[in-house]
Amino acid sequence: MSVTVQTENGEKFGLYKDSYALIIGNGAYPVKNGWNPLPGAIEDVREVTEVLENHGFNVTLKIDVTKSEFNQAFSEFIYESGKDPDNRLLFYYAGHGFTTKAATGEDLGYLVMLDTPSPTNAAAFDLYSVDMVKFVSDSKKIHAKHVLFMFDSCFSGTVLNLRNRVTPSHITDRIKNPVRQFITAGRADEPVPDRSEFKKAFLNLLEGRVEEPTPDGYLTGVELGDYLYRTVPKFSRGQHPQHGKIHDQQLNTGDFVFVLLQNDQNGSEDTGIELNTIATLNINSTPEGAKVYIDSNLIGTTPLRSYQFDTGIRLEKQVNVGLELSGYKSRVKRITLKGGQKIPWDVHLEKIEREPIQPKPSVPETPPEKDPSISEEKLLISRNTPQTIVGKDGAEMVLIPAGDFQMGSGAGRLYNGATIPVHTVYVDAFYIDKYEVTVGQYNEFVSATEHRPLPDWVSKYSPTDRHPVVGVTWDDAIAYAKWAGKRLPTEAEWEKAARGGLIGTDHPWGNAPLDGTQCNFADKSLWKIWNEERNDEDNDADKSINDGYAYTAPIGSYPPNGYGLYDMAGNVAEWCFDAYDENFYANSPRRNPVADILIRDGENNIVAINKLRVVRGGSWHHSPGAVWIACRTPNSPTLRHRNGGFRCVKSVTP
């Protein structure tokens, strides 16, 4: 929702183009770590989410997160939502906080995640908690004009400029200046209650249930902080909210603004004039004949003349327009359509020039040792099985033969602690999708089953039906596979298929380093984008190699491996069925191994549930060093990653 404000003198100006909020609530703390559960925190963040959505915010809600899950969500929030200077960002946290003393006597504040241990173990506590100073340093990486951080937890206020509070006043043009504001529910030594008066006072003011501090139709960050400071102690004794701005002259002169709904000036004035909601697109390409997609929907080919798009009652809509022509690099542009306007886009498509790839001799797979548990009948079934089939979802599947292979990576090659030791694994024959599941295939599944649709942001990274689907959780992938009569591959099945019959190599094509022709990874084009969004030290893309795509590539854009499978390295990282166990290889069964989701003790008693699942293969988001065949990483099954997708498998025998 774009936001326009008006000063006391009658001056009107646009303040925000888009509004984003990241809401995090932690409540299900394990008692073994020394933290009491906070069920009220979960109820609070759900209520805050609903109110902010009513105020035009695009809200991401995360509940009961670990330290790694927090880092993932917060990084995506500041780098994706915070890259436009005309946006406003709001971060809201409800959960436990903790304060320690530095050697200098200064208070150090921390947010407590679900996996944060007791502070009696200082080293582990520091590793798994979130240092409040992080928000100050990270706030300087955000390009958005106004950023407000709200913490419904006990917190150290020493990072705030509390000595220079500003008296609330009417809206002036000074609010155009950048600002990083902080509001906390209490001082460092004040625990916050499970039922939050801080949240209640915030929403009462935002929803107009109490009188505005400055009656002008707007609620600023300064007004909000001052109101909470004066109001909350009346209802929650011993709780004194703190507020202020960071110590940075370039980031503390503006003010965050909420437009109160009863005075929202974004609508058109009641003049009796009907406004035109139709925007018109004219798209030309050289050469002609390129397919034109809007938000992944095919609408025609170039030249596209006078294509009309209804921008809705807000008279503005952002869409991803994509062009795709065989033999040429795809182009995607995010266009803001405005009612009554004609928008032209003239594009010169760049031809894909690749040197011919010399075929490499196939290295035969090591014949399996004679295993008395494998019957001759089963081996006969494998030999007589069709080499390819077509799944219920229309995807071509390739037969991977039964047999032994060497899994993992050892010293002298690329490896990490989770990929050793190299060990022999026998896998039954199975079929695997030739390509990664596409956006088009996944949308067919959504239409057929009424499963939840993909997030809108998916179209930025995978703009057409021929691109691999991203933004799917492990559970989404499981549901798709079940609908298609398939399942997710085990880690062992995935790695055997990825190796394509090669033994001990770093990549599906062998040991040759990445040169831009074999797969899609974090390359030169992505480096340029990241260089505008993050600091140099955070940009690990390779600026010397161009693989042709910044984000995902259409399936089949690179050569297949020895089994005829595409994108087994790069493009999108792929979900596997297994739980993630870093030490699994040391005790892995030899036949058809699967890491169990249930964690057991030495007497086979279930003691915990493993929340993490395995992701394999690397992606467009990974640097060259992370795109290798043995690499295995953990991910929460509930996260929707911009670089995460999947492919399916099907057993040869029931």
Secondary structure, DSSP 8 states (H G I E B T S, - for coil): --EEEE-TT--EEEEES-EEEEEEE-----GGGT----HHHHHHHHHHHHHHHHTT-EEEEEES--HHHHHHHHHHHHHHGGGSTT-EEEEEEES-EEEEE-TTS-EEEEEE-TT---TTSHHHHHHHEEETHHHHHHHTT--SSEEEEEEES---GGGS-GGG--------GGGGS-EEEEEESS-TT----SS-HHHHHHHHHHTTSS--SS-SSEEEHHHHHHHHHHHHHHHSTT---EEEE-S-TTSBSS--EEE-GGG---S--SSS-----EEEEEEEEESS--EEEETTEEEEESSEEEEEEE-TTTTEEEEEEEEE-TTB--EEEEEEEETT-EEEEEEE--B--------------------TTS-HHHHHHHHTS-SEEE-TTS-EEEEE--EEEEES--TTSS--GGG-S-EEEEE--EEEESS--BHHHHHHHHHHH------TTHHHHS-STTSB--S--HHHHHHHHHHTT-B---HHHHHHHHHTT-SS-SBTTBS----SSS---S-HHHHHHHHHHS-GGG--S-TT---S-SS---TT-S---TTS---SSSSSEEEEEEE--TTGGGG--SBS----SEEE-TTS-EEEE---EEEES--TTS-GGG--TT-EEEE-TT---TTEE---EEES--
